[in-house]
Amino acid sequence: MKGRESQPHIGIFGRRNNGKSSLINRLTGQDLAIVSDIPGTTTDPVKKSIEIFGIGPTVIVDTPGIDDVGELGKKRIKKTNDALKTIDLALIVINDYEFGDFEIHLIDQLNKMETPYIIVNNKADINLDSLLTKVADTKVINVSAHTGLGIQELIDEMIEKMPSTAFISHSLLGSVMNEGDQILLITPIDSEAPEGRMILPQVQMLRDVLDNDGIAIFVKEDRITEYLDHNPKPKLVITDSQVFKKISPLIPKDIPLTSFSIVLAHHKGDFDNYLKDTPKIEDLQDGDHILVLESCTHLTSCEDIGRYKIPRWLQEYTQKQLHFTIVSGLESVDDYSKYKLVVQCGGCMITRKQIINRLKPALDHQIPITNYGMIIAYMTGIFYRATEIFR
């Protein structure tokens, strides 16, 4: 199931009234963005799902001007800077020779995040006699959102510059299953389970098993033994991480066992660093601060895995008094330096680039990182077993 969370994200950046919204409308062939001569019309980053020939389904992120002013302007600029962490490719829109500190600062940030960018000279139809070829030793694409001049050249450049990592493998399980394989999916129904439906990772696994021509079997945790006693041995068992302790003894050792969160960690997380860093929870000391990164916003309960269960289990396991900070959605973290561990959720709602950018500051500070499923597997004593299929 390929939704926004697996589509390339392209950010449109530039000064106010440079024609960013007009450019989006020209690229999409639709009036998706509000166009006005009044600077500051775009007040918050806005995501729009579109189809770009040669790239496919894509999310365009329209941002406020990088030169905004006033107290409200500062907040808009912060939103724009936060959007940098969510994109795979940036379009920096300029007008004629208007290129200076704002654009240089933006490029510095993109370079730090290893995010490719394209400089786009918009409104080129107004001054055809002095079209730009380069600024800051970077090629410039001259376009006109009004006439369509240079739009195809821009799309060709976008196709060329879009990093391959933006197109993560469509399949979550294709590397570990074959046609006809039976995959047993264990799905607890507790107070966190949404009424009348399944959570997104469960739906994603189901679709992926079907896409790989496999056979998906869903059971609750109290039906596992009954199922295994009367049915062929499954190729793989995937469970909710929070019931690892209960489930692991019930699954024969010759049947691979993992969790929804660990599958996602392998699919689009920083899996190698998760593997290396998870055992470092043994080094935690009294008073240490732990950062828990959720990727969605939702109502919480006393059974919430990120806000309540993992903090409780980690303190019980380490026998240490720890302090936890929970950050939901894609909210920015001002200072990573005080944390001794970062715990990232599976990330079913966001892209690989967004996960990597969230974790990069922690790695820059040499802070260990892990993932919900990985840390639960470790505390349960089945870390190697739960990750073995992906090693």
N, C-alpha and C positions, 0 to 999 in steps of 0.2 A: 504494500500500500504506500504509494508515493504521494505525500502531501507537502505542505509548505516546509516542514521540518527537514526535508531532504532535497529541496530545490536550491539552486545557486541564488545568492543574494547580491544584487548590484545596488550600490549606494550612489546617489546623485548629490554632489557637494558643490558649494560655490557661494559667492557673495549674494546679498539680497538683490533681487530684480535682475539677475543675470539670465533669466529665462530657463531655470531648471525645470519648472513645471511645464512650460511649453515644450521643452525637449522630451519630457516623459510622454506627453500627449502625442508628439510626432512619432516617437519610437513605437508606441502601442497602437497608433491609429485610432485612439479614442480620447475623449475629453475626460480623463481620469483625475487630473489635477486642476485645482483652481488657478486660473491665470489672471493676474492683475498688474497694473503699473505701480501699485502701491507697494513699497518695500515691506517685507516681513509678512506677506500673505500666508506663507507656510509657517505654522507656529510650533508644530511637533513633527518628528519623523513619522511618516505614514507609509505603511506597506501596501503594495498593490501586486497581486498575482497576474502575470501576463505570460504570453507565449512569444519567444523571440526565435525566429527561424535560424537554425544552426546551433542554438543553445538549448531550446526546448522550454518547458515550463520554468519560469523565473520569477523571483520576487524583487520588485523595484522598491527601494527605500528612498522616499523623497524627504529631504531634510531642510530645516531652517537655514538662513544665511549664516556663513561663518564670520560675518562682519557685523552681526547684530549689536545693538546698543542698549544702554539702560539696564536696570535691574532685571526686568523681564527678558531683555535680550541676552543677559548672561546665562539665565536659566535655559533659554533656547539653545545657546551655544553648547552648554553642557549636554543637552539632549543630543545634539549633533555629534559631539565627541563620543558619547556612549554608543551611538549608532555605528561608529567605526569598528567596534568590536564584533558586529553582527554580520559583516559583509565579506564576500569573496572577491569582489572587484569594485573599484571606485571610479566614477566619472567626475573629474574636477572641471566644472564649467567656468570659463572666463569670458570676458568680452574684450576683443581687440587686444591691446597691450596691457590690460589691467591684470598684472601679476606681481604680487609682492609678499609681504610678511605673512598675511593670512594664508596664502596658498603654500608658501614654504613650510610653515608650521604644520599644515595639514599633511603635506608630503612626508615630513619627518615622522609624524605619527604612523602613517601608513607603512613606511619603511620599517619601523620598529615592529610592526605586526606582520611584516612580510606579506602585505596585501598589495597586489598589483593595481596600477591606476592608469587612466588615460586622461590626458588634458584635452579638453574640448573647447574650441573657440566658437562660441555661439554668436548668432546674429551676424555671421560672416557676409551675408548678402548686403549689409549696410555699407561695408567698406571692402569691396572686391579687389581694389588696387593694392591693398597692403595686408594680404592674408599671411598669417603666421605659419612658419614651418617648424620652429623650435622655441621653447622657453626652458630655461634651466637645464639645457642639454637634453631635453625630452621632446620627442615628436609631438606635434600638435595636429589634431584632426579639426579641420574647419567645417562647420556645419551651419545650417540655418533651420531652426525649428519652424520658421514661417514658410519657407519655400521648399524645404526638403533637401536643399543642397548638402552634400556630404554625408547624408544619413546612412546610406549603404556602406560607405567607407568606414563609418563609425561602427556599424554592426559587425563588419568584417574584423575590425580591430578588437572588438569585444570578444568575438569568438576566439581569436588568437590569444588574447591575454587572459581569458578565463582559466584559472588553474585547474588541473585535472582533479585535485583534491575536492573541488566543489561538487564533483559528480561521484559521490561515494557509491559503492556497489549497491544496486537496488536490493540485493538479497541479503537478508540477515543470516540465513542458515545454509545458503547454497554451498558453502565450502565444507560443511560437515554432514550433509544428508544427500541421499540419492532418490530418484524416482521410486515411489512405492514404499518408502520408509515410513514406519509408524512413529509419530512424535507424541509423547504423552505430556500434556500441559496441565499443571496442577494450579488451580486458581481458588484460593481461599475466599470465602464470602464473609466479610466482617464489616465493621462500621465504616471502614474506609472505602468499601466497594460501593460505587455509585448505584443508585436505585434503578433497577430494571435494565442495566447494561454492564458491559465489561470495560475495564480501564484500557487506555490506548496501547500499552505494550502487549497486552494479551491479544488485542485485535490485530496488531501488527504481526505477531508471531503466527496467528491463525492464517492470515492472508499469505504470509511468506511460505508456510508449509504447503498451502494449496498451489501457490505459484510454482513451487518446485515439484509439483505432482506427487506430494506426499499425502499421508493420512494423518489428520489431526484428531486427537482424542482429548477431550476436556474432562477432568474429574476434580472434585473437591478433595481436600487433604484426608478426609475420613473415609474415602472410598478407594484409596490406592491399593491396599492389600487385596481387597476383593477383586479389583480389576486385574492385578498381576497374577492372581491365582487362576483366573479363568480365560486369559487371553494371551496371544503371542507376545513374546518379549519385545518391548519398544526399542527402536534404535537410539533414542535419546529421551531423557526426562528433563523438562524445563519447569521450574517451580517459582513461585513468589519467594524472594530471598528471605523474607521474615519468618518462613516456616521451615528453613533449612534444618534446624535442630530436630524438629519432629519428623521431617521427611527422610533425611539421609539414612537413618537406620532401616527404613522400610524398602529402600531401593537396593537390589543386589549390586555388589561391587563391580560386576562385569557390565552393568548398564551405565553409560555416561550420564552424569547429573550436572546441571548448571541452573542458572536463573535468568529471568527476563532481563534483569538489570545487567548481568554479566554479558549476556548476548549483545545488549546495546553498547556496553563498554568496549567490547571487541569491535563492534560495527563502526562506531564513530567517536569513541573516547580515546584518551591517551593510554592505550592498553598496556604498553610496555612499561611506562612509568607507574601505572597502577600496580602492576605485578611486582615491580622493584620496591615500591614505597609502602605498600600495605603492611608488611611485617614491622614497619617502623613504629607502629602504635605501641610496641613494647617499650619504646623510649619515652613515652609520655610521663610527665611529672605533675605533682600537685600544683594547681594554679594555672596550668597551661590552657591556652585559648584554642578552640577548634572552630573552624569556619565550615558551615554546612551550606552547600549551594543547591537550591532547588531550581528547576527550570520552568516551573509553571506556578500560577497562583491558584489557590483553592481553599475552601473552608477546611479547617482542621478539626481533628477529634483527638481524644486521649489515646487512640491507637495509631496516630499519624507516625509513619515510619521515620521521616527525617527530623521532625521536631521533638518527638518524644521517645520513640523506641530506640533509635540508634544512640542518642545521648545517654539514655538509661543503661543500655547494654554495654556501652563503652566504659562507663564509670564502674559498672559491676565487674567487667573483665579486667580493667587495669587496676582497680581498687584505688583510683586517684580521684581527687576532687577537681573536676574540669569545668571550664566555662565555654558555653556554646553561643555562637552568633549564627542566626539563620538569615540567609538572603534569598529571596524568591524572585521569580521571573528572571529578567536580565539586568536587574538593578546593579549599579556599579559598586565596587568595594573600594573605599578611599585609601585604606592602608592594609596591606597584607602582612606587613613585617611582624606584627604581634602574634601571628598564628603559628602553631606548631604542627598543625595538620589541616588539610582541606579535604572535605568529603563531598564529591559531586554526585548528583543523582544520575539515573540512567540517561537522561537527556532525550526522552522520546519526543519532546515538543520543539527541539531546537536543532540546528545544523552542527556538523562536526567543527566547522570553523568557529562557531560561537562557543562551543565547549573548549576548544583549544585556546582561544583568546581569553576565556575566563580563567583558565588554569595557568596561562603563561606567567602572570605576575608571581604566582606562588613558586613556580619552577625557577624564576629569576632570583627569588629570595631563598632558594634551596629548601623550600618547605615541602615535605612529603605530601603526595596527593593520592587519593583513593576514590572509590566509588561505592555506592550503597551496597550493592551485591557483593563486592569484593571484601569489604570490611566485615560484613555479616558472616560470610563464608569463613574468614580468618578466625573470628571470635568463636565460631561454631566448631572449629577444628577440621574443616573440610576444604581449606583454601586450595590445596593442590588439586583435589578431586574436582572441585567446581570450575576450575579454570583449565584443566588438563586438555580438554577437547580443542581449545584454541591455542595451545602452546606450540 
